[in-house]
Every structure is written in structure tokens, then in C-alpha cells.
Amino acid sequence: MKQMGLDAYRFSISWPRLLPRGRISGGVNEQGIKYYNLLINKLIRKGLEPYVTLFHWDLPQTLEDDYGGFLSPQIVDDFWDYAELCFRRFGDRVKYWITFNEPYTYAVGGYVTGEYAPGRCSGWQRLNCSGGDSGVEPYLVAHHQLLAHATAVNIYKQYYQESQKGKIGITIVAGWMIPFSNESIHREATNRALDFTFGWYIEPLTKGDYPKSMKRGATGRIPKFTKEESEMVKGSFDFLGLNYYTTYYVKHFPRANNSSITSYLTDSQAHISPERNGVPIGPKGASDWLYVYPRGIRDVLLYVKTTYNNPTIYITENGIDEINNSTLSVEEALVDNMRVDYFYRHLSYVQKAIQRGVDVRGFFAWSLIDNFEWNSGYTLRFGLNYVDYKDGLKRYPKLSAKWFKNFLQN
């Protein structure tokens, strides 16, 4: 990182690594504390600012077993417990805290489609889930995430911020949406799709309540904030982290009037797709969901500026992947021209957004090195630096790492 000229590193603390039983009362793993202290201290010695995420989807199993994790309001107190431990033990050196990474992805992947832990969804979807209700549970989980976030921010601001002089925020997935056509029915569907993804979190954070379209679409199933909760959630951030990768087309997709089956996926009455009339929105990455549309990062930044009073923003993730092709030599795998082009174009559009007044303070590429990419495992490579899985995990800079170093120097 130092050789590349980076000045910051974003990483996540693992809740079960610090608190294997989920709570302070269950004991603190001091080896886990030591590990993160060593990492934080070395980053600072090398001139790298730590940006620390508290929850990146790894819940202590005990809390899942005891009361269902984020399905229960009990999680709010236990997250507070964990966050306070981190502030107390690391906050003298960590000046940038992110409470949650992509709470949307956790709620939908874990409780609608079942593709991520804890693998819950409605039985009628026949996805071999462990149980669940795709029309109720994602809204509960999102609600408790927001309350847990706001409680942690409240504690930080009340007891730690003045002495530690840090900032705290949250990272939201920020894919952009384009109407399938200029017909009003599709434009309205696009607004609903934005509400059901981005607005689901940013509206409570900036206005204290869920978008009206969500309350209509999920009537009786989306939880309500009390007056006190609304006031606590509203404004509970110093900055917003945005993760942008891709953009989708949206068309109106009416829900069957006589259907007794409810799901988050149909509540918005919007269908999203990377293709329009068989033509993709841009070149495809290795992941099924990732299509290259650089202008989208500018458009979402301008949307946030105009709709949500121009908050301070960090791009906390942006990047593209390739297939882990075992037939390529290491030398061949290092020539990642498509990634160079991806970053060049996206950073150009970030610059255009800044020139139009968007308050962007930083940019983090996903990712520094090839990594274990969730349920895709090691089949994908997102890294600026290549990891040789066959030879002791040796690391080699790809062309994109060299490009990034040159970009930062100039």
C-alpha cells in the first residue's frame, strides 16, 4: 500500500473475533484485540489512515441462535456493546468509523433470496432456505440495522467523539437506475426502485422515516419508527459511504392483484435488469450482476447532492472483477487493461461530480488484493494486486496497480 502511494486503508473488524459469544459478558478475545492493534499501529506508522467498518455481515453465531440476530430488537443493545468496545479500545487511533457495510445487501441477500447468511427466504420460492418470510423479514432486519447504527453513533458522539476527534458514518450500496423508456410509467417505477434500494436507508438517515412508496408498497409489513427513534436515526452520520459498481434499467412490473404471496422483490412493482431489448447497458464483468456504466457514478452522486442536501461522501467501494482463469500464466493474468479502463472512466466521472459541487472526500478501490469473494469464493478476482493461490499466496502488482500508483503521483 505504501509503495502504491495510498494514504488510507479500509478494513472491517470481525465482531465474533473480538466477542466470540457476541457480548462483553461472554468474554473479550484479547488475541483479537491484539491483532487489530497491530494492524492499526502499522498502518499509521506507514502513513495510512485506517477507515474501520464495524459490521460487514459476520454476526456471532450465538446471537443468531439465541434470538435470531437482526430479526430481533435485542440486536440493538448487543451491537451497541460491540461498537462501544471498539471505540474504547481503538478509537484513540481510528478517526473514521463505518457502522454497517451495505445493510441493503445483508437484508436482501440474507432474508429475501437466501444467498447470504443466514440463508432465509419464503418457502414458496423453493430456494432451499432455512425458513423465513421474504415479505416481512427484510424490513425487520433493515429496521434493526438502522436502530443499531443510530444507537452506536449516539454513543460515539456522546462519549468519544470530542476526546477522540473522529468521524462516523455508514456505507450504503448505491447502484444507479435508468428508466426502460421515457414513458411516465417506467420513470415512476425507476423512482420506486431507487426508494426500495437506496432510499430504504438514506431516507430514514436524512428525514427520519421510510420513503412513502415503500410504506405504500409494503403496507402493514414495514415497521414504524417511534418519535424518539425517528429523531435518533435522522442525521446520525458525519459522512456517507457509497459503494458503486453498476447501473440497471427499470421497467414497471405490476403485482398480481389477487396474490396472497408477498415479497420484497415485488413490493416496488419494478423490474430491474442490466439489459434493454437484449442489449446490455455496458461491457460485462465476471460477476453476473456487474456491467460497466461509468456515468452512473456521477449520476448517483448528483442525485444524492440534490435530493439529500449534499452530504459529505466517500466512495467506499468501486471496482470490477475477472474470472480466476487457471490456464493463464501469472504474467498473463497481470495484464488487466479492462480494470485500468474501468477506474480511469469512473474516476473521471467522480471528478465531474466534484466539479458540480458534490462533496466527495475520498475513493477506495475494491479491492487491494484478490480475495475470497463471498459465495463466489476464489472464482473471481477483484484485486489491483494478484494473489498466486498455487504458490504460497505470493502477491504481484497488476497493470492496474501500477496505473493507480502513477495516477496518485500525478
GIFENSUL-V17820 format. One record per residue. N is the residue number from 1. SS is DSSP state (alpha for helix, beta for strand, coil for the rest). PSI is psi as a letter, one per 30 degrees, with the letter a starting at -180 (NA if undefined). NEAR is the number of other C-alpha atoms within 10 Angstrom. Layout:
n=N ss=SS psi=PSI near=NEAR
n=N ss=SS psi=PSI near=NEAR
//
This chain:
n=1 ss=coil psi=e near=15
n=2 ss=coil psi=e near=12
n=3 ss=coil psi=e near=8
n=4 ss=coil psi=f near=16
n=5 ss=coil psi=g near=15
n=6 ss=coil psi=l near=17
n=7 ss=coil psi=g near=15
n=8 ss=beta psi=l near=19
n=9 ss=beta psi=k near=16
n=10 ss=beta psi=k near=20
n=11 ss=beta psi=l near=15
n=12 ss=beta psi=k near=19
n=13 ss=coil psi=k near=17
n=14 ss=coil psi=j near=19
n=15 ss=alpha psi=e near=23
n=16 ss=alpha psi=f near=19
n=17 ss=alpha psi=e near=18
n=18 ss=alpha psi=e near=25
n=19 ss=coil psi=i near=22
n=20 ss=coil psi=f near=20
n=21 ss=coil psi=g near=18
n=22 ss=coil psi=f near=24
n=23 ss=coil psi=l near=22
n=24 ss=alpha psi=e near=15
n=25 ss=alpha psi=f near=9
n=26 ss=alpha psi=f near=10
n=27 ss=coil psi=k near=12
n=28 ss=coil psi=k near=19
n=29 ss=coil psi=j near=15
n=30 ss=alpha psi=f near=11
n=31 ss=alpha psi=e near=11
n=32 ss=alpha psi=e near=17
n=33 ss=alpha psi=e near=18
n=34 ss=alpha psi=e near=12
n=35 ss=alpha psi=e near=12
n=36 ss=alpha psi=e near=18
n=37 ss=alpha psi=e near=15
n=38 ss=alpha psi=e near=10
n=39 ss=alpha psi=e near=13
n=40 ss=alpha psi=e near=21
n=41 ss=alpha psi=e near=16
n=42 ss=alpha psi=e near=13
n=43 ss=alpha psi=e near=18
n=44 ss=alpha psi=e near=15
n=45 ss=alpha psi=e near=10
n=46 ss=coil psi=g near=14
n=47 ss=coil psi=g near=15
n=48 ss=coil psi=k near=19
n=49 ss=beta psi=k near=19
n=50 ss=beta psi=k near=22
n=51 ss=beta psi=j near=19
n=52 ss=beta psi=k near=22
n=53 ss=beta psi=k near=21
n=54 ss=beta psi=e near=22
n=55 ss=beta psi=j near=22
n=56 ss=coil psi=h near=18
n=57 ss=coil psi=g near=20
n=58 ss=coil psi=j near=16
n=59 ss=coil psi=k near=19
n=60 ss=coil psi=k near=19
n=61 ss=alpha psi=e near=15
n=62 ss=alpha psi=e near=15
n=63 ss=alpha psi=e near=19
n=64 ss=alpha psi=e near=16
n=65 ss=alpha psi=e near=9
n=66 ss=alpha psi=e near=10
n=67 ss=alpha psi=g near=13
n=68 ss=coil psi=g near=15
n=69 ss=alpha psi=b near=21
n=70 ss=alpha psi=f near=24
n=71 ss=alpha psi=f near=21
n=72 ss=coil psi=k near=16
n=73 ss=coil psi=f near=18
n=74 ss=alpha psi=f near=16
n=75 ss=alpha psi=f near=22
n=76 ss=alpha psi=e near=20
n=77 ss=alpha psi=e near=15
n=78 ss=alpha psi=e near=17
n=79 ss=alpha psi=e near=25
n=80 ss=alpha psi=e near=22
n=81 ss=alpha psi=e near=17
n=82 ss=alpha psi=e near=21
n=83 ss=alpha psi=e near=23
n=84 ss=alpha psi=e near=19
n=85 ss=alpha psi=e near=18
n=86 ss=alpha psi=e near=20
n=87 ss=alpha psi=e near=21
n=88 ss=alpha psi=e near=13
n=89 ss=alpha psi=f near=13
n=90 ss=alpha psi=f near=18
n=91 ss=coil psi=f near=20
n=92 ss=coil psi=f near=14
n=93 ss=coil psi=f near=17
n=94 ss=coil psi=k near=21
n=95 ss=coil psi=f near=18
n=96 ss=beta psi=j near=19
n=97 ss=beta psi=k near=27
n=98 ss=beta psi=k near=27
n=99 ss=beta psi=e near=26
n=100 ss=beta psi=k near=24
n=101 ss=beta psi=k near=22
n=102 ss=coil psi=i near=21
n=103 ss=alpha psi=f near=23
n=104 ss=alpha psi=e near=24
n=105 ss=alpha psi=e near=17
n=106 ss=alpha psi=e near=25
n=107 ss=alpha psi=e near=28
n=108 ss=alpha psi=e near=24
n=109 ss=alpha psi=e near=19
n=110 ss=alpha psi=f near=24
n=111 ss=alpha psi=g near=32
n=112 ss=coil psi=e near=28
n=113 ss=coil psi=f near=20
n=114 ss=coil psi=g near=24
n=115 ss=coil psi=f near=19
n=116 ss=coil psi=l near=18
n=117 ss=coil psi=k near=16
n=118 ss=coil psi=g near=23
n=119 ss=coil psi=h near=18
n=120 ss=coil psi=k near=26
n=121 ss=coil psi=l near=29
n=122 ss=coil psi=k near=24
n=123 ss=alpha psi=e near=14
n=124 ss=alpha psi=f near=10
n=125 ss=alpha psi=f near=14
n=126 ss=coil psi=h near=8
n=127 ss=coil psi=g near=14
n=128 ss=coil psi=h near=15
n=129 ss=coil psi=l near=19
n=130 ss=coil psi=g near=14
n=131 ss=coil psi=l near=14
n=132 ss=coil psi=l near=19
n=133 ss=coil psi=j near=19
n=134 ss=coil psi=f near=26
n=135 ss=coil psi=f near=22
n=136 ss=coil psi=e near=22
n=137 ss=alpha psi=e near=25
n=138 ss=alpha psi=e near=27
n=139 ss=alpha psi=e near=24
n=140 ss=alpha psi=e near=20
n=141 ss=alpha psi=e near=25
n=142 ss=alpha psi=e near=23
n=143 ss=alpha psi=e near=25
n=144 ss=alpha psi=e near=20
n=145 ss=alpha psi=e near=25
n=146 ss=alpha psi=e near=26
n=147 ss=alpha psi=e near=23
n=148 ss=alpha psi=e near=25
n=149 ss=alpha psi=e near=27
n=150 ss=alpha psi=e near=27
n=151 ss=alpha psi=e near=21
n=152 ss=alpha psi=e near=24
n=153 ss=alpha psi=e near=29
n=154 ss=alpha psi=e near=18
n=155 ss=alpha psi=e near=15
n=156 ss=alpha psi=e near=23
n=157 ss=alpha psi=e near=19
n=158 ss=alpha psi=e near=10
n=159 ss=alpha psi=f near=13
n=160 ss=coil psi=e near=18
n=161 ss=alpha psi=e near=19
n=162 ss=alpha psi=e near=10
n=163 ss=alpha psi=e near=10
n=164 ss=alpha psi=f near=18
n=165 ss=coil psi=h near=14
n=166 ss=coil psi=a near=18
n=167 ss=beta psi=l near=18
n=168 ss=beta psi=k near=22
n=169 ss=beta psi=a near=23
n=170 ss=beta psi=k near=30
n=171 ss=beta psi=k near=24
n=172 ss=beta psi=k near=26
n=173 ss=beta psi=k near=20
n=174 ss=coil psi=h near=26
n=175 ss=coil psi=k near=19
n=176 ss=beta psi=l near=25
n=177 ss=beta psi=k near=23
n=178 ss=beta psi=k near=24
n=179 ss=beta psi=k near=22
n=180 ss=coil psi=e near=22
n=181 ss=coil psi=a near=13
n=182 ss=coil psi=g near=9
n=183 ss=coil psi=k near=11
n=184 ss=alpha psi=e near=11
n=185 ss=alpha psi=e near=15
n=186 ss=alpha psi=e near=21
n=187 ss=alpha psi=e near=19
n=188 ss=alpha psi=e near=17
n=189 ss=alpha psi=e near=25
n=190 ss=alpha psi=e near=27
n=191 ss=alpha psi=e near=18
n=192 ss=alpha psi=e near=24
n=193 ss=alpha psi=e near=28
n=194 ss=alpha psi=e near=21
n=195 ss=alpha psi=e near=20
n=196 ss=alpha psi=f near=22
n=197 ss=alpha psi=d near=20
n=198 ss=alpha psi=e near=21
n=199 ss=alpha psi=f near=23
n=200 ss=alpha psi=e near=24
n=201 ss=alpha psi=e near=26
n=202 ss=alpha psi=f near=23
n=203 ss=alpha psi=e near=19
n=204 ss=alpha psi=e near=23
n=205 ss=alpha psi=f near=25
n=206 ss=alpha psi=f near=20
n=207 ss=alpha psi=f near=15
n=208 ss=coil psi=g near=22
n=209 ss=coil psi=l near=23
n=210 ss=coil psi=l near=24
n=211 ss=coil psi=k near=19
n=212 ss=alpha psi=e near=13
n=213 ss=alpha psi=e near=18
n=214 ss=alpha psi=e near=22
n=215 ss=alpha psi=f near=16
n=216 ss=alpha psi=e near=13
n=217 ss=alpha psi=f near=18
n=218 ss=coil psi=h near=20
n=219 ss=coil psi=k near=11
n=220 ss=coil psi=f near=10
n=221 ss=coil psi=f near=18
n=222 ss=coil psi=k near=20
n=223 ss=coil psi=l near=17
n=224 ss=coil psi=k near=14
n=225 ss=coil psi=k near=17
n=226 ss=coil psi=l near=11
n=227 ss=alpha psi=e near=10
n=228 ss=alpha psi=e near=9
n=229 ss=alpha psi=e near=17
n=230 ss=alpha psi=e near=20
n=231 ss=alpha psi=e near=17
n=232 ss=alpha psi=e near=21
n=233 ss=alpha psi=e near=25
n=234 ss=coil psi=k near=18
n=235 ss=coil psi=g near=17
n=236 ss=coil psi=h near=23
n=237 ss=coil psi=k near=23
n=238 ss=coil psi=f near=17
n=239 ss=beta psi=l near=22
n=240 ss=beta psi=k near=21
n=241 ss=beta psi=k near=25
n=242 ss=beta psi=k near=26
n=243 ss=beta psi=j near=24
n=244 ss=coil psi=k near=23
n=245 ss=coil psi=e near=24
n=246 ss=coil psi=l near=26
n=247 ss=beta psi=l near=27
n=248 ss=beta psi=l near=25
n=249 ss=beta psi=k near=21
n=250 ss=beta psi=k near=27
n=251 ss=beta psi=l near=23
n=252 ss=beta psi=k near=22
n=253 ss=coil psi=j near=16
n=254 ss=coil psi=k near=13
n=255 ss=coil psi=k near=14
n=256 ss=coil psi=k near=10
n=257 ss=coil psi=e near=6
n=258 ss=coil psi=g near=6
n=259 ss=coil psi=k near=7
n=260 ss=coil psi=f near=7
n=261 ss=coil psi=k near=12
n=262 ss=coil psi=k near=16
n=263 ss=coil psi=k near=19
n=264 ss=alpha psi=e near=23
n=265 ss=alpha psi=f near=15
n=266 ss=alpha psi=f near=17
n=267 ss=alpha psi=e near=22
n=268 ss=coil psi=f near=26
n=269 ss=coil psi=h near=19
n=270 ss=beta psi=k near=25
n=271 ss=beta psi=k near=19
n=272 ss=beta psi=k near=20
n=273 ss=beta psi=k near=17
n=274 ss=coil psi=f near=22
n=275 ss=beta psi=l near=15
n=276 ss=beta psi=j near=16
n=277 ss=coil psi=h near=6
n=278 ss=coil psi=f near=7
n=279 ss=beta psi=k near=8
n=280 ss=beta psi=l near=15
n=281 ss=coil psi=f near=18
n=282 ss=coil psi=a near=16
n=283 ss=coil psi=k near=10
n=284 ss=beta psi=k near=18
n=285 ss=coil psi=a near=20
n=286 ss=coil psi=e near=16
n=287 ss=coil psi=k near=15
n=288 ss=coil psi=f near=8
n=289 ss=coil psi=f near=13
n=290 ss=coil psi=j near=19
n=291 ss=beta psi=k near=21
n=292 ss=coil psi=j near=22
n=293 ss=coil psi=i near=19
n=294 ss=coil psi=e near=23
n=295 ss=alpha psi=f near=19
n=296 ss=alpha psi=e near=23
n=297 ss=alpha psi=e near=29
n=298 ss=alpha psi=e near=22
n=299 ss=alpha psi=e near=20
n=300 ss=alpha psi=e near=19
n=301 ss=alpha psi=e near=28
n=302 ss=alpha psi=e near=21
n=303 ss=alpha psi=e near=15
n=304 ss=alpha psi=e near=17
n=305 ss=alpha psi=e near=19
n=306 ss=alpha psi=e near=12
n=307 ss=alpha psi=f near=12
n=308 ss=coil psi=h near=14
n=309 ss=coil psi=h near=11
n=310 ss=coil psi=i near=16
n=311 ss=coil psi=l near=18
n=312 ss=coil psi=k near=17
n=313 ss=beta psi=k near=22
n=314 ss=beta psi=k near=20
n=315 ss=beta psi=j near=22
n=316 ss=beta psi=f near=23
n=317 ss=beta psi=k near=20
n=318 ss=coil psi=k near=21
n=319 ss=coil psi=l near=23
n=320 ss=coil psi=l near=26
n=321 ss=coil psi=l near=22
n=322 ss=beta psi=l near=18
n=323 ss=beta psi=k near=13
n=324 ss=coil psi=j near=15
n=325 ss=coil psi=j near=11
n=326 ss=coil psi=f near=10
n=327 ss=coil psi=f near=8
n=328 ss=coil psi=k near=10
n=329 ss=coil psi=l near=9
n=330 ss=alpha psi=e near=14
n=331 ss=alpha psi=e near=10
n=332 ss=alpha psi=e near=10
n=333 ss=alpha psi=f near=17
n=334 ss=coil psi=f near=18
n=335 ss=coil psi=i near=14
n=336 ss=coil psi=i near=17
n=337 ss=alpha psi=e near=12
n=338 ss=alpha psi=e near=17
n=339 ss=alpha psi=e near=23
n=340 ss=alpha psi=e near=20
n=341 ss=alpha psi=e near=14
n=342 ss=alpha psi=e near=19
n=343 ss=alpha psi=e near=19
n=344 ss=alpha psi=e near=16
n=345 ss=alpha psi=e near=17
n=346 ss=alpha psi=e near=22
n=347 ss=alpha psi=e near=18
n=348 ss=alpha psi=e near=16
n=349 ss=alpha psi=e near=19
n=350 ss=alpha psi=e near=23
n=351 ss=alpha psi=e near=15
n=352 ss=alpha psi=e near=18
n=353 ss=alpha psi=e near=21
n=354 ss=alpha psi=e near=16
n=355 ss=alpha psi=f near=10
n=356 ss=coil psi=g near=13
n=357 ss=coil psi=g near=14
n=358 ss=coil psi=k near=23
n=359 ss=coil psi=i near=18
n=360 ss=beta psi=k near=20
n=361 ss=beta psi=f near=11
n=362 ss=beta psi=l near=12
n=363 ss=beta psi=k near=18
n=364 ss=coil psi=k near=19
n=365 ss=coil psi=k near=19
n=366 ss=coil psi=j near=20
n=367 ss=coil psi=l near=18
n=368 ss=coil psi=e near=17
n=369 ss=beta psi=l near=18
n=370 ss=coil psi=k near=21
n=371 ss=coil psi=l near=17
n=372 ss=coil psi=j near=13
n=373 ss=coil psi=i near=12
n=374 ss=alpha psi=b near=10
n=375 ss=alpha psi=f near=10
n=376 ss=alpha psi=f near=10
n=377 ss=coil psi=b near=10
n=378 ss=coil psi=g near=14
n=379 ss=coil psi=f near=17
n=380 ss=beta psi=l near=21
n=381 ss=beta psi=j near=25
n=382 ss=coil psi=f near=25
n=383 ss=coil psi=k near=24
n=384 ss=coil psi=f near=28
n=385 ss=beta psi=k near=21
n=386 ss=beta psi=k near=24
n=387 ss=beta psi=k near=20
n=388 ss=beta psi=j near=13
n=389 ss=coil psi=f near=11
n=390 ss=coil psi=f near=8
n=391 ss=coil psi=i near=8
n=392 ss=coil psi=g near=8
n=393 ss=coil psi=h near=10
n=394 ss=beta psi=k near=11
n=395 ss=beta psi=k near=14
n=396 ss=beta psi=k near=17
n=397 ss=beta psi=k near=18
n=398 ss=coil psi=l near=25
n=399 ss=alpha psi=e near=20
n=400 ss=alpha psi=e near=23
n=401 ss=alpha psi=e near=23
n=402 ss=alpha psi=e near=15
n=403 ss=alpha psi=e near=20
n=404 ss=alpha psi=e near=20
n=405 ss=alpha psi=e near=17
n=406 ss=alpha psi=e near=12
n=407 ss=alpha psi=e near=12
n=408 ss=alpha psi=e near=11
n=409 ss=alpha psi=e near=10
n=410 ss=coil psi=NA near=6
//
